[in-house]
């Protein structure tokens, strides 16, 4: 598997684990939702600055994005209905 795909799968995994939407990660890293999506798909690689911001936002060490994992299943997807104030 290519390194950019390993990176993307790990970004998605850690994002789901935190129950963050792509929008939330984009906000925390001062990027766009499109950029986060492209990272997760393996179409882009981040600069060191963005890697550090992603690491802080998702609460993991930078090297963890590059560890090859065998994902049988990802954590449950983020439920957009539960992320908004429904008052």
Backbone as JSON Lines, residues from 0, in Angstrom:
{"i":0,"aa":"X","n":[0.84,-1.18,0.0],"ca":[0.0,0.0,0.0],"c":[0.89,1.24,0.0]}
{"i":1,"aa":"X","n":[0.49,2.23,-0.76],"ca":[1.27,3.46,-0.84],"c":[1.17,4.26,0.46]}
{"i":2,"aa":"X","n":[2.22,4.98,0.77],"ca":[2.29,5.75,2.01],"c":[1.18,6.78,2.11]}
{"i":3,"aa":"X","n":[0.83,7.43,0.99],"ca":[-0.22,8.44,1.04],"c":[-1.58,7.81,1.38]}
{"i":4,"aa":"X","n":[-1.81,6.55,0.96],"ca":[-3.05,5.88,1.31],"c":[-3.06,5.43,2.77]}
{"i":5,"aa":"X","n":[-1.92,5.0,3.27],"ca":[-1.8,4.66,4.7],"c":[-2.1,5.9,5.52]}
{"i":6,"aa":"X","n":[-1.5,7.02,5.13],"ca":[-1.72,8.28,5.84],"c":[-3.2,8.63,5.83]}
{"i":7,"aa":"X","n":[-3.83,8.58,4.67],"ca":[-5.24,8.94,4.55],"c":[-6.15,8.07,5.37]}
{"i":8,"aa":"X","n":[-5.9,6.76,5.34],"ca":[-6.71,5.85,6.16],"c":[-6.57,6.15,7.64]}
{"i":9,"aa":"X","n":[-5.37,6.5,8.06],"ca":[-5.16,6.81,9.47],"c":[-5.81,8.14,9.86]}
{"i":10,"aa":"X","n":[-5.77,9.12,8.99],"ca":[-6.47,10.39,9.29],"c":[-7.95,10.1,9.51]}
{"i":11,"aa":"X","n":[-8.53,9.33,8.6],"ca":[-9.95,8.99,8.71],"c":[-10.22,8.2,9.99]}
{"i":12,"aa":"X","n":[-9.35,7.23,10.29],"ca":[-9.52,6.42,11.5],"c":[-9.5,7.28,12.76]}
{"i":13,"aa":"X","n":[-8.48,8.12,12.88],"ca":[-8.37,8.95,14.08],"c":[-9.49,9.98,14.15]}
{"i":14,"aa":"X","n":[-9.95,10.47,13.01],"ca":[-11.07,11.41,12.98],"c":[-12.34,10.71,13.46]}
{"i":15,"aa":"X","n":[-12.62,9.53,12.96],"ca":[-13.8,8.79,13.4],"c":[-13.72,8.46,14.89]}
{"i":16,"aa":"X","n":[-12.52,8.1,15.32],"ca":[-12.32,7.74,16.74],"c":[-12.66,8.92,17.66]}
{"i":17,"aa":"X","n":[-12.36,10.14,17.19],"ca":[-12.67,11.34,17.98],"c":[-14.11,11.81,17.75]}
{"i":18,"aa":"X","n":[-14.81,11.15,16.82],"ca":[-16.17,11.52,16.44],"c":[-16.22,12.94,15.87]}
{"i":19,"aa":"X","n":[-15.21,13.26,15.08],"ca":[-15.13,14.56,14.41],"c":[-15.59,14.42,12.97]}
{"i":20,"aa":"X","n":[-16.25,15.45,12.49],"ca":[-16.57,15.53,11.08],"c":[-15.35,16.08,10.35]}
{"i":21,"aa":"X","n":[-15.34,15.96,9.03],"ca":[-14.27,16.58,8.25],"c":[-14.3,18.1,8.47]}
{"i":22,"aa":"X","n":[-15.49,18.65,8.61],"ca":[-15.63,20.08,8.85],"c":[-14.94,20.49,10.15]}
{"i":23,"aa":"X","n":[-15.11,19.71,11.2],"ca":[-14.48,20.01,12.5],"c":[-12.96,19.96,12.39]}
{"i":24,"aa":"X","n":[-12.43,18.94,11.71],"ca":[-10.98,18.83,11.55],"c":[-10.46,19.99,10.71]}
{"i":25,"aa":"X","n":[-11.19,20.36,9.67],"ca":[-10.79,21.49,8.84],"c":[-10.73,22.77,9.67]}
{"i":26,"aa":"X","n":[-11.71,22.95,10.52],"ca":[-11.74,24.13,11.4],"c":[-10.55,24.14,12.36]}
{"i":27,"aa":"X","n":[-10.26,22.99,12.96],"ca":[-9.16,22.9,13.93],"c":[-7.78,23.06,13.29]}
{"i":28,"aa":"X","n":[-7.69,22.76,12.0],"ca":[-6.39,22.81,11.31],"c":[-6.28,23.99,10.35]}
{"i":29,"aa":"X","n":[-7.29,24.84,10.35],"ca":[-7.31,26.02,9.48],"c":[-7.11,25.64,8.02]}
{"i":30,"aa":"X","n":[-7.88,24.63,7.6],"ca":[-7.87,24.17,6.21],"c":[-9.31,24.08,5.73]}
{"i":31,"aa":"X","n":[-9.51,23.53,4.55],"ca":[-10.86,23.36,4.02],"c":[-11.31,21.91,4.17]}
{"i":32,"aa":"X","n":[-12.6,21.7,4.08],"ca":[-13.16,20.35,4.11],"c":[-12.64,19.57,2.9]}
{"i":33,"aa":"X","n":[-12.53,20.23,1.78],"ca":[-12.02,19.58,0.57],"c":[-10.6,19.06,0.8]}
{"i":34,"aa":"X","n":[-9.77,19.86,1.46],"ca":[-8.39,19.45,1.73],"c":[-8.37,18.2,2.62]}
{"i":35,"aa":"X","n":[-9.19,18.19,3.67],"ca":[-9.24,17.03,4.58],"c":[-9.71,15.81,3.81]}
{"i":36,"aa":"X","n":[-10.72,15.97,2.98],"ca":[-11.21,14.86,2.15],"c":[-10.11,14.34,1.24]}
{"i":37,"aa":"X","n":[-9.38,15.24,0.61],"ca":[-8.31,14.84,-0.3],"c":[-7.18,14.12,0.46]}
{"i":38,"aa":"X","n":[-6.89,14.54,1.68],"ca":[-5.91,13.83,2.51],"c":[-6.38,12.41,2.78]}
{"i":39,"aa":"X","n":[-7.64,12.28,3.18],"ca":[-8.17,10.96,3.51],"c":[-8.19,10.02,2.31]}
{"i":40,"aa":"X","n":[-8.35,10.57,1.13],"ca":[-8.36,9.77,-0.09],"c":[-6.95,9.47,-0.61]}
{"i":41,"aa":"X","n":[-5.95,10.09,0.0],"ca":[-4.57,9.87,-0.42],"c":[-4.16,10.7,-1.62]}
{"i":42,"aa":"X","n":[-4.92,11.75,-1.92],"ca":[-4.61,12.59,-3.08],"c":[-3.63,13.71,-2.76]}
{"i":43,"aa":"X","n":[-3.44,14.02,-1.49],"ca":[-2.5,15.05,-1.07],"c":[-1.68,14.54,0.1]}
{"i":44,"aa":"X","n":[-0.53,15.14,0.28],"ca":[0.27,14.9,1.48],"c":[0.46,16.25,2.17]}
{"i":45,"aa":"X","n":[0.41,16.27,3.49],"ca":[0.48,17.55,4.19],"c":[1.92,18.04,4.36]}
{"i":46,"aa":"X","n":[2.03,19.34,4.53],"ca":[3.32,19.92,4.93],"c":[3.57,19.54,6.38]}
{"i":47,"aa":"X","n":[4.78,19.76,6.85],"ca":[5.07,19.48,8.26],"c":[4.19,20.31,9.18]}
{"i":48,"aa":"X","n":[3.92,21.54,8.79],"ca":[3.06,22.42,9.59],"c":[1.66,21.83,9.71]}
{"i":49,"aa":"X","n":[1.09,21.38,8.58],"ca":[-0.26,20.79,8.61],"c":[-0.25,19.45,9.33]}
{"i":50,"aa":"X","n":[0.82,18.69,9.2],"ca":[0.94,17.43,9.93],"c":[0.89,17.68,11.43]}
{"i":51,"aa":"X","n":[1.59,18.69,11.88],"ca":[1.59,19.04,13.3],"c":[0.19,19.47,13.75]}
{"i":52,"aa":"X","n":[-0.5,20.26,12.95],"ca":[-1.85,20.7,13.3],"c":[-2.82,19.51,13.33]}
{"i":53,"aa":"X","n":[-2.71,18.6,12.37],"ca":[-3.55,17.4,12.38],"c":[-3.28,16.56,13.62]}
{"i":54,"aa":"X","n":[-2.02,16.42,13.95],"ca":[-1.62,15.65,15.12],"c":[-2.25,16.22,16.39]}
{"i":55,"aa":"X","n":[-2.18,17.53,16.53],"ca":[-2.77,18.19,17.7],"c":[-4.28,18.07,17.71]}
{"i":56,"aa":"X","n":[-4.9,18.27,16.56],"ca":[-6.36,18.23,16.46],"c":[-6.91,16.84,16.78]}
{"i":57,"aa":"X","n":[-6.21,15.81,16.35],"ca":[-6.7,14.44,16.53],"c":[-6.1,13.73,17.74]}
{"i":58,"aa":"X","n":[-5.18,14.4,18.43],"ca":[-4.63,13.85,19.67],"c":[-3.74,12.65,19.49]}
{"i":59,"aa":"X","n":[-2.95,12.64,18.42],"ca":[-2.03,11.53,18.18],"c":[-0.65,12.09,17.83]}
{"i":60,"aa":"X","n":[0.37,11.25,17.97],"ca":[1.71,11.65,17.58],"c":[1.81,11.6,16.05]}
{"i":61,"aa":"X","n":[2.58,12.49,15.45],"ca":[2.66,12.54,13.99],"c":[3.02,11.2,13.33]}
{"i":62,"aa":"X","n":[3.92,10.44,13.94],"ca":[4.33,9.18,13.31],"c":[3.18,8.19,13.18]}
{"i":63,"aa":"X","n":[2.15,8.33,14.03],"ca":[1.05,7.37,14.02],"c":[0.25,7.41,12.71]}
{"i":64,"aa":"X","n":[0.34,8.52,11.98],"ca":[-0.36,8.61,10.69],"c":[0.29,7.71,9.64]}
{"i":65,"aa":"X","n":[1.53,7.29,9.88],"ca":[2.27,6.52,8.89],"c":[2.43,5.05,9.25]}
{"i":66,"aa":"X","n":[1.77,4.61,10.32],"ca":[1.83,3.21,10.72],"c":[0.78,2.43,9.94]}
{"i":67,"aa":"X","n":[1.22,1.39,9.25],"ca":[0.29,0.57,8.47],"c":[-0.55,-0.25,9.43]}
{"i":68,"aa":"X","n":[-1.85,-0.15,9.27],"ca":[-2.79,-0.88,10.12],"c":[-3.7,-1.7,9.23]}
{"i":69,"aa":"X","n":[-4.14,-2.8,9.75],"ca":[-5.12,-3.63,9.04],"c":[-6.48,-3.3,9.63]}
{"i":70,"aa":"X","n":[-7.24,-2.49,8.92],"ca":[-8.55,-2.09,9.39],"c":[-9.59,-3.12,8.94]}
{"i":71,"aa":"X","n":[-10.13,-3.82,9.9],"ca":[-11.25,-4.69,9.58],"c":[-12.51,-3.84,9.5]}
{"i":72,"aa":"X","n":[-12.62,-2.91,10.43],"ca":[-13.71,-1.94,10.41],"c":[-13.2,-0.64,10.99]}
{"i":73,"aa":"X","n":[-13.75,0.44,10.53],"ca":[-13.44,1.74,11.11],"c":[-14.42,1.97,12.26]}
{"i":74,"aa":"X","n":[-14.06,2.88,13.17],"ca":[-15.04,3.23,14.19],"c":[-16.31,3.74,13.52]}
{"i":75,"aa":"X","n":[-17.42,3.76,14.24],"ca":[-18.67,4.22,13.63],"c":[-18.52,5.62,13.03]}
{"i":76,"aa":"X","n":[-19.22,5.83,11.92],"ca":[-19.18,7.14,11.26],"c":[-19.78,8.19,12.17]}
{"i":77,"aa":"X","n":[-19.4,9.4,11.93],"ca":[-19.93,10.51,12.71],"c":[-21.39,10.74,12.31]}
{"i":78,"aa":"X","n":[-22.27,10.78,13.3],"ca":[-23.68,11.03,13.05],"c":[-23.9,12.53,13.07]}
{"i":79,"aa":"X","n":[-24.12,13.1,11.9],"ca":[-24.27,14.55,11.79],"c":[-25.45,15.08,12.59]}
{"i":80,"aa":"X","n":[-26.48,14.26,12.82],"ca":[-27.64,14.7,13.59],"c":[-27.27,14.97,15.04]}
{"i":81,"aa":"X","n":[-26.28,14.24,15.55],"ca":[-25.88,14.41,16.95],"c":[-24.79,15.46,17.14]}
{"i":82,"aa":"X","n":[-24.28,16.04,16.07],"ca":[-23.22,17.03,16.21],"c":[-23.75,18.44,16.24]}
{"i":83,"aa":"X","n":[-25.05,18.62,15.98],"ca":[-25.66,19.94,15.97],"c":[-26.56,20.12,17.18]}
{"i":84,"aa":"X","n":[-26.73,21.36,17.58],"ca":[-27.64,21.65,18.7],"c":[-29.07,21.56,18.19]}
{"i":85,"aa":"X","n":[-29.8,20.59,18.67],"ca":[-31.18,20.4,18.25],"c":[-32.13,20.9,19.33]}
{"i":86,"aa":"X","n":[-31.98,22.13,19.71],"ca":[-32.84,22.68,20.78],"c":[-33.97,23.47,20.2]}
